[in-house]
């Protein structure tokens, strides 16, 4: 929502469809209706374009950029709004490109041998991915500073408890920086985190993290007993889908 002094807006929507039915009326409505329609177009673009090959995606992407900026300029919109949305769109398009690249990498990784790691274990020593051969491995890439990561911890604990003793290992890889090593050690102990707790050797620049094109956390990865990637972008512990997937795998 975009608001400036003097605006007087009303909004209607159907709560069962929400985004598709939002309509603003009153002073300031034009800017807000512009954003609503843009959000819908963005969602549709991602649904269609992200499944395309690179050449076709690039054509669609450039066409969308041109159309979006032209639409912004042609609209009878507040100048401050235009300037703000231009900056937002520039960042957004950069993010779309990263997402597309990450999706391509995920497709290439799925079904193929997983990149490996050898990271310090909270309990001592170094743990390698190969040590889990013969088991499914559910990996959580996280950091102590990441609020969404911490929000998943209670759900991860429940999943770990449910599948304790089954043919699956739960591995958490912290990408905290070296200066926060002690903070990570204390956090794992204080929160009584289960599973296998590892500390990546070079935070975001750790090879395993880069091999999976990790641009945001938490990131979850599922590997099969042969060491192949089942899902390079697996469901979160808070998702009901994860429980369904795991229950089928480790019957």
N, C-alpha and C positions, 0 to 999 in steps of 0.2 A: 504494500500500500504506500502511495506517495501522498504526503500531506504538506500543505503550506498554509501560512496564516491567512485566514479568511475563507478557507474551503468549507463547504457545507455539503457533506456526502451522505447518501443513503445507499445501502447495498442489499440486494436480494439474491437468494440462491436456493437451490433444491439440495438439501443435505444428503440425499441419496446419490447425487451425481457431483456435487460440490464444484470442482474447478470448471467443469463444462457449463455450468449454469450461472456463474457469478456475473452480475450486472450492476454497475455503479450508475447512479443518477445524481444530478446536482452540480454545484460548482466544484471543479477538480475531477469530474467524472471521466473526461476524455483521456487524461494521463493514466488513470487507473484501469480503464477498459483496455487501453493499449497494452498494458503489462499483462492483463489477463489473457488476451488473445495471443500475445507473444509466448507466454508460458505454454499454452496449448500447442502452438506450432512447434515449439522447441521439443516438447515431449513426442510429438508425432514424427519429427525429423529423426530423433534418436532411435525410435522404434524401427524406422525403415532403413536409415543410412548406416547404422552401426553393423548391419549384416552384409553390407556390400563389400566388394573387393576394393583395394586401395584406390585404384584409378577412378572408379565410379564414385567412391566416397568423396574424393578430393573435388570432383566436379560439382557434386551436390553441395558440398561444404562451402565452396566459393560462391555458388549461386545463392545460397542462404545468406551468407554474409552480406552480399551486395543488396539483396532484397530487404534484409532487416534494416540496414543503415539508410537505404532509400525511403523505406516506410517511416522511419523516425524523422527524417528531414521533411517529408511531405506533410506530416500530420500537423494540425494546428495545436501545437503543444507548448507548454511553458518552457522557456529557454533554459532555465536552471535544470528542469527535468531532462531535457535533451542532453545537456552536458553530462549529467549524472549517469544516464542510461548508456551513453556512448562508452564511458569508462567501464561500466558494468558489462556491456556486450563484448568489449575487447578482452576482458578477463574470461568471460564465459566461453568465447570461441577458442581461446587458448586451452581451457579446461576440456572442451569437447574433443580437441585433437589428442590430448593426453589420454582421455578415456577410450577413444577409438584405438589408439596404439596399444593400450593396455589390454583391450578386448582381443586384438589380434594375437598378442603374445599368449593370452590365456588359451585361445583356441589351439595354438601351436604346442603348448605345454601339455594340455589334456591328452592322456593316452600314451604319453612318452615318458622315458625315464626321468625321474626328478633330479634337478640339480642337488648337490649334496651340501652338507655343512659339517663343521667340527667346532663346537662352541663350548665354552666353560659351563659346567653344571653347577647349580647352586649348592648341591651336596658335595661337590668336589670333583676334580678331574675334568676331562674333556669328553663330550658326548658327540658321536657321529650319527648321521642319519642311517647309515648302513647297519647300525646296531639293532635297528627295529625291523630288519628284514624278516618277513614271515608274519608281520602284523600290519593292520591298518594303522595309519598315523594321522592324527588330526592336529594340525599346527596352528597356533595362534601367534601372529606377529603383533606385538603390542609395545607400550612404554608406560612408565609410571605417571608421566605428565599428561597422558591421553585420557580425557574424561569418558569418551565413548568406550574406550578399552576397559576402563575400570567398571563401567556400567554392565559389561558383559560377564564380569568375574563371578557373580552369584549364579548366573545361568550355567557358566562353564563348570562350576563346582558340582552342580546338580547332575549335569551330563556325565561328568567323571564318576560320580558316585553310582549312577545308574548302570554304567557300563564297566564298573570295576570288575576285574577278573575275566573280562571278555577279551577277544583277540584284537584289542585296539589300545594304542598309546596316545596320551594327550600331552603334547609338547608345546610349551609356551616359550617364544623367543623374544626377549626384550631387546629393543633397539635404542635403549637409553644411551646417552653419550658416556664416555669413560669417566667424566667428572661426576656423573650421577651413579657410578657403580655401587657405592656404599648405600645410597638411597634405595637402589634396586634390591640389594641384599636384605636390607631392613624391611622393605615393603613385603617381600616374599615371606619373610619370617613372621612379621606382625599380622599379616592377613591369612597366614596359614594356607598358602596357595598349594594346591595339589599338582598332580601330574609331574612332568619333567620340566624343570625351570632352567632355561639356558640364557646366557648373555652373549649377544652377537658381538663379533670382534671389531666391527667398525660402524656401528649404528646403521644409518640409512645406506651407507656405502659398503656394507657387508655384501659379499658376492652373492650369497643365497637370496638376500633381500632384493638385490638388483636383478638377478636372473628371473624373478617372478614379477618384475616391473612394478614393484610396490611403490605407489605414489601417495597412499593414504592408509591409515590404520584405524581400527583393528582390521587385519587381513587374515582370513582363514583359508587353509589349504588342506586338502585331503589326499593322502597317498595310499596306494594299495599294498598288499603284502609282498608284491614283486618289486616294489620301489618305483612304480609308475604313478604319474599324477592322475588321480581320479577327477579332481576338481581343483583348478588353480585359484578359484574364487568361491570357496564353499560357503554354505549358509552359516550364519552366526549361531552361537549357542542359544540365544533368545528366540530363534526361529523354530516354530513347530516342525518345519520341513527337515531340519537337521536330525531330530529324533527319529523321524520316519526313515530317513536315509540310513542312519546308523543301525536301526533295528533290523533292516533288511540285510545289511552287510554282515552283521555279526550274529546271525541267528544261532 
